Amino acid sequence: MNTYLHRVASAISLGLPLLALAQQPSDPTDAKASASSLRYQSAFADYKPWRELKTGDWRRINDAVAGASGGHHDHSTATPQAPDPPKASASTPAAQGGKR
């Protein structure tokens, strides 16, 4: 395994300079070489200035929202329902007479 690691490391170290050369242009001082044009777009290009929102009657708005969701729910009178106990199957100790 150690020799495998050495072989992989050698292959990577020999290949890295080739990758570095492939990414650079052939001659950076060549005036006739084509270059991609740079485009500037401001971060504020789609900025919309703040505008004050018209406020409404908060009680009327709350009542409208409560009516859309089915009204107010009074949870103080509701009694919680206990979950049904699990039914004993043949593989549970309780179904086998309590002995294991």
Biotite code that builds the C-alpha atoms (Angstrom):
import biotite.structure as struc

atoms = struc.array([
    struc.Atom([0.000, 0.000, 0.000], chain_id="A", res_id=1, res_name="MET", atom_name="CA", element="C"),
    struc.Atom([2.864, 2.313, 0.760], chain_id="A", res_id=2, res_name="ASN", atom_name="CA", element="C"),
    struc.Atom([4.295, 1.883, -2.762], chain_id="A", res_id=3, res_name="THR", atom_name="CA", element="C"),
    struc.Atom([0.864, 2.592, -4.230], chain_id="A", res_id=4, res_name="TYR", atom_name="CA", element="C"),
    struc.Atom([0.742, 5.888, -2.347], chain_id="A", res_id=5, res_name="LEU", atom_name="CA", element="C"),
    struc.Atom([4.202, 6.808, -3.620], chain_id="A", res_id=6, res_name="HIS", atom_name="CA", element="C"),
    struc.Atom([3.187, 6.049, -7.213], chain_id="A", res_id=7, res_name="ARG", atom_name="CA", element="C"),
    struc.Atom([0.059, 8.194, -6.965], chain_id="A", res_id=8, res_name="VAL", atom_name="CA", element="C"),
    struc.Atom([1.953, 11.052, -5.346], chain_id="A", res_id=9, res_name="ALA", atom_name="CA", element="C"),
    struc.Atom([4.621, 10.892, -8.060], chain_id="A", res_id=10, res_name="SER", atom_name="CA", element="C"),
    struc.Atom([2.036, 10.942, -10.839], chain_id="A", res_id=11, res_name="ALA", atom_name="CA", element="C"),
    struc.Atom([0.256, 13.924, -9.324], chain_id="A", res_id=12, res_name="ILE", atom_name="CA", element="C"),
    struc.Atom([3.463, 15.874, -8.742], chain_id="A", res_id=13, res_name="SER", atom_name="CA", element="C"),
    struc.Atom([4.569, 15.288, -12.344], chain_id="A", res_id=14, res_name="LEU", atom_name="CA", element="C"),
    struc.Atom([1.184, 16.341, -13.739], chain_id="A", res_id=15, res_name="GLY", atom_name="CA", element="C"),
    struc.Atom([0.683, 19.577, -11.783], chain_id="A", res_id=16, res_name="LEU", atom_name="CA", element="C"),
    struc.Atom([3.140, 21.710, -13.796], chain_id="A", res_id=17, res_name="PRO", atom_name="CA", element="C"),
    struc.Atom([1.399, 20.662, -17.003], chain_id="A", res_id=18, res_name="LEU", atom_name="CA", element="C"),
    struc.Atom([-1.934, 21.855, -15.620], chain_id="A", res_id=19, res_name="LEU", atom_name="CA", element="C"),
    struc.Atom([-0.423, 25.194, -14.610], chain_id="A", res_id=20, res_name="ALA", atom_name="CA", element="C"),
    struc.Atom([0.993, 25.736, -18.101], chain_id="A", res_id=21, res_name="LEU", atom_name="CA", element="C"),
    struc.Atom([-2.278, 24.812, -19.777], chain_id="A", res_id=22, res_name="ALA", atom_name="CA", element="C"),
    struc.Atom([-4.199, 27.564, -17.968], chain_id="A", res_id=23, res_name="GLN", atom_name="CA", element="C"),
    struc.Atom([-1.875, 30.433, -18.856], chain_id="A", res_id=24, res_name="GLN", atom_name="CA", element="C"),
    struc.Atom([-2.098, 32.224, -22.213], chain_id="A", res_id=25, res_name="PRO", atom_name="CA", element="C"),
    struc.Atom([0.685, 31.519, -24.662], chain_id="A", res_id=26, res_name="SER", atom_name="CA", element="C"),
    struc.Atom([2.142, 35.045, -24.589], chain_id="A", res_id=27, res_name="ASP", atom_name="CA", element="C"),
    struc.Atom([0.745, 37.639, -22.177], chain_id="A", res_id=28, res_name="PRO", atom_name="CA", element="C"),
    struc.Atom([2.546, 40.496, -23.958], chain_id="A", res_id=29, res_name="THR", atom_name="CA", element="C"),
    struc.Atom([0.936, 39.743, -27.343], chain_id="A", res_id=30, res_name="ASP", atom_name="CA", element="C"),
    struc.Atom([-1.360, 42.653, -28.217], chain_id="A", res_id=31, res_name="ALA", atom_name="CA", element="C"),
    struc.Atom([-3.163, 40.657, -30.899], chain_id="A", res_id=32, res_name="LYS", atom_name="CA", element="C"),
    struc.Atom([-4.143, 37.854, -28.536], chain_id="A", res_id=33, res_name="ALA", atom_name="CA", element="C"),
    struc.Atom([-7.868, 37.599, -27.958], chain_id="A", res_id=34, res_name="SER", atom_name="CA", element="C"),
    struc.Atom([-9.157, 38.195, -24.481], chain_id="A", res_id=35, res_name="ALA", atom_name="CA", element="C"),
    struc.Atom([-12.599, 37.895, -23.043], chain_id="A", res_id=36, res_name="SER", atom_name="CA", element="C"),
    struc.Atom([-14.275, 41.228, -22.473], chain_id="A", res_id=37, res_name="SER", atom_name="CA", element="C"),
    struc.Atom([-14.912, 42.241, -18.911], chain_id="A", res_id=38, res_name="LEU", atom_name="CA", element="C"),
    struc.Atom([-18.438, 43.115, -17.887], chain_id="A", res_id=39, res_name="ARG", atom_name="CA", element="C"),
    struc.Atom([-19.273, 45.132, -14.810], chain_id="A", res_id=40, res_name="TYR", atom_name="CA", element="C"),
    struc.Atom([-22.622, 44.826, -13.105], chain_id="A", res_id=41, res_name="GLN", atom_name="CA", element="C"),
    struc.Atom([-23.233, 46.821, -9.980], chain_id="A", res_id=42, res_name="SER", atom_name="CA", element="C"),
    struc.Atom([-24.632, 45.083, -6.934], chain_id="A", res_id=43, res_name="ALA", atom_name="CA", element="C"),
    struc.Atom([-27.169, 47.909, -6.746], chain_id="A", res_id=44, res_name="PHE", atom_name="CA", element="C"),
    struc.Atom([-28.432, 47.522, -10.338], chain_id="A", res_id=45, res_name="ALA", atom_name="CA", element="C"),
    struc.Atom([-31.841, 46.161, -9.244], chain_id="A", res_id=46, res_name="ASP", atom_name="CA", element="C"),
    struc.Atom([-32.072, 48.245, -6.058], chain_id="A", res_id=47, res_name="TYR", atom_name="CA", element="C"),
    struc.Atom([-35.461, 49.765, -5.324], chain_id="A", res_id=48, res_name="LYS", atom_name="CA", element="C"),
    struc.Atom([-35.524, 52.557, -2.758], chain_id="A", res_id=49, res_name="PRO", atom_name="CA", element="C"),
    struc.Atom([-37.500, 52.084, 0.438], chain_id="A", res_id=50, res_name="TRP", atom_name="CA", element="C"),
    struc.Atom([-41.034, 53.325, 0.334], chain_id="A", res_id=51, res_name="ARG", atom_name="CA", element="C"),
    struc.Atom([-43.314, 53.668, 3.276], chain_id="A", res_id=52, res_name="GLU", atom_name="CA", element="C"),
    struc.Atom([-46.111, 51.092, 3.353], chain_id="A", res_id=53, res_name="LEU", atom_name="CA", element="C"),
    struc.Atom([-49.678, 52.147, 4.012], chain_id="A", res_id=54, res_name="LYS", atom_name="CA", element="C"),
    struc.Atom([-50.721, 50.824, 7.399], chain_id="A", res_id=55, res_name="THR", atom_name="CA", element="C"),
    struc.Atom([-54.184, 49.465, 8.001], chain_id="A", res_id=56, res_name="GLY", atom_name="CA", element="C"),
    struc.Atom([-56.435, 48.783, 10.951], chain_id="A", res_id=57, res_name="ASP", atom_name="CA", element="C"),
    struc.Atom([-54.632, 45.953, 12.724], chain_id="A", res_id=58, res_name="TRP", atom_name="CA", element="C"),
    struc.Atom([-57.758, 44.596, 14.403], chain_id="A", res_id=59, res_name="ARG", atom_name="CA", element="C"),
    struc.Atom([-59.621, 44.291, 11.095], chain_id="A", res_id=60, res_name="ARG", atom_name="CA", element="C"),
    struc.Atom([-56.595, 42.622, 9.508], chain_id="A", res_id=61, res_name="ILE", atom_name="CA", element="C"),
    struc.Atom([-56.265, 40.146, 12.389], chain_id="A", res_id=62, res_name="ASN", atom_name="CA", element="C"),
    struc.Atom([-59.967, 39.310, 12.204], chain_id="A", res_id=63, res_name="ASP", atom_name="CA", element="C"),
    struc.Atom([-59.685, 38.728, 8.453], chain_id="A", res_id=64, res_name="ALA", atom_name="CA", element="C"),
    struc.Atom([-56.752, 36.380, 8.942], chain_id="A", res_id=65, res_name="VAL", atom_name="CA", element="C"),
    struc.Atom([-58.503, 34.512, 11.753], chain_id="A", res_id=66, res_name="ALA", atom_name="CA", element="C"),
    struc.Atom([-61.595, 34.062, 9.564], chain_id="A", res_id=67, res_name="GLY", atom_name="CA", element="C"),
    struc.Atom([-59.500, 32.651, 6.728], chain_id="A", res_id=68, res_name="ALA", atom_name="CA", element="C"),
    struc.Atom([-57.912, 30.037, 8.975], chain_id="A", res_id=69, res_name="SER", atom_name="CA", element="C"),
    struc.Atom([-61.191, 28.796, 10.397], chain_id="A", res_id=70, res_name="GLY", atom_name="CA", element="C"),
    struc.Atom([-61.624, 31.165, 13.318], chain_id="A", res_id=71, res_name="GLY", atom_name="CA", element="C"),
    struc.Atom([-60.231, 31.280, 16.792], chain_id="A", res_id=72, res_name="HIS", atom_name="CA", element="C"),
    struc.Atom([-59.581, 28.015, 18.554], chain_id="A", res_id=73, res_name="HIS", atom_name="CA", element="C"),
    struc.Atom([-60.135, 27.881, 22.287], chain_id="A", res_id=74, res_name="ASP", atom_name="CA", element="C"),
    struc.Atom([-57.821, 25.167, 23.553], chain_id="A", res_id=75, res_name="HIS", atom_name="CA", element="C"),
    struc.Atom([-58.675, 25.722, 27.226], chain_id="A", res_id=76, res_name="SER", atom_name="CA", element="C"),
    struc.Atom([-61.803, 23.534, 27.128], chain_id="A", res_id=77, res_name="THR", atom_name="CA", element="C"),
    struc.Atom([-60.408, 20.784, 24.954], chain_id="A", res_id=78, res_name="ALA", atom_name="CA", element="C"),
    struc.Atom([-59.518, 17.570, 26.745], chain_id="A", res_id=79, res_name="THR", atom_name="CA", element="C"),
    struc.Atom([-56.456, 15.799, 25.475], chain_id="A", res_id=80, res_name="PRO", atom_name="CA", element="C"),
    struc.Atom([-57.034, 12.337, 24.088], chain_id="A", res_id=81, res_name="GLN", atom_name="CA", element="C"),
    struc.Atom([-54.761, 9.607, 25.390], chain_id="A", res_id=82, res_name="ALA", atom_name="CA", element="C"),
    struc.Atom([-53.253, 7.417, 22.709], chain_id="A", res_id=83, res_name="PRO", atom_name="CA", element="C"),
    struc.Atom([-54.546, 3.875, 22.412], chain_id="A", res_id=84, res_name="ASP", atom_name="CA", element="C"),
    struc.Atom([-52.338, 1.339, 24.210], chain_id="A", res_id=85, res_name="PRO", atom_name="CA", element="C"),
    struc.Atom([-50.329, -0.887, 21.892], chain_id="A", res_id=86, res_name="PRO", atom_name="CA", element="C"),
    struc.Atom([-51.945, -4.200, 21.176], chain_id="A", res_id=87, res_name="LYS", atom_name="CA", element="C"),
    struc.Atom([-50.035, -7.246, 22.313], chain_id="A", res_id=88, res_name="ALA", atom_name="CA", element="C"),
    struc.Atom([-48.840, -9.565, 19.627], chain_id="A", res_id=89, res_name="SER", atom_name="CA", element="C"),
    struc.Atom([-47.666, -13.147, 19.903], chain_id="A", res_id=90, res_name="ALA", atom_name="CA", element="C"),
    struc.Atom([-44.022, -12.046, 20.006], chain_id="A", res_id=91, res_name="SER", atom_name="CA", element="C"),
    struc.Atom([-44.364, -9.697, 23.010], chain_id="A", res_id=92, res_name="THR", atom_name="CA", element="C"),
    struc.Atom([-43.737, -11.005, 26.549], chain_id="A", res_id=93, res_name="PRO", atom_name="CA", element="C"),
    struc.Atom([-47.181, -9.806, 27.732], chain_id="A", res_id=94, res_name="ALA", atom_name="CA", element="C"),
    struc.Atom([-48.885, -12.037, 25.178], chain_id="A", res_id=95, res_name="ALA", atom_name="CA", element="C"),
    struc.Atom([-46.882, -15.014, 26.395], chain_id="A", res_id=96, res_name="GLN", atom_name="CA", element="C"),
    struc.Atom([-48.173, -14.785, 29.937], chain_id="A", res_id=97, res_name="GLY", atom_name="CA", element="C"),
    struc.Atom([-45.636, -12.286, 31.214], chain_id="A", res_id=98, res_name="GLY", atom_name="CA", element="C"),
    struc.Atom([-42.765, -14.798, 31.186], chain_id="A", res_id=99, res_name="LYS", atom_name="CA", element="C"),
    struc.Atom([-39.835, -14.502, 28.990], chain_id="A", res_id=100, res_name="ARG", atom_name="CA", element="C"),
])
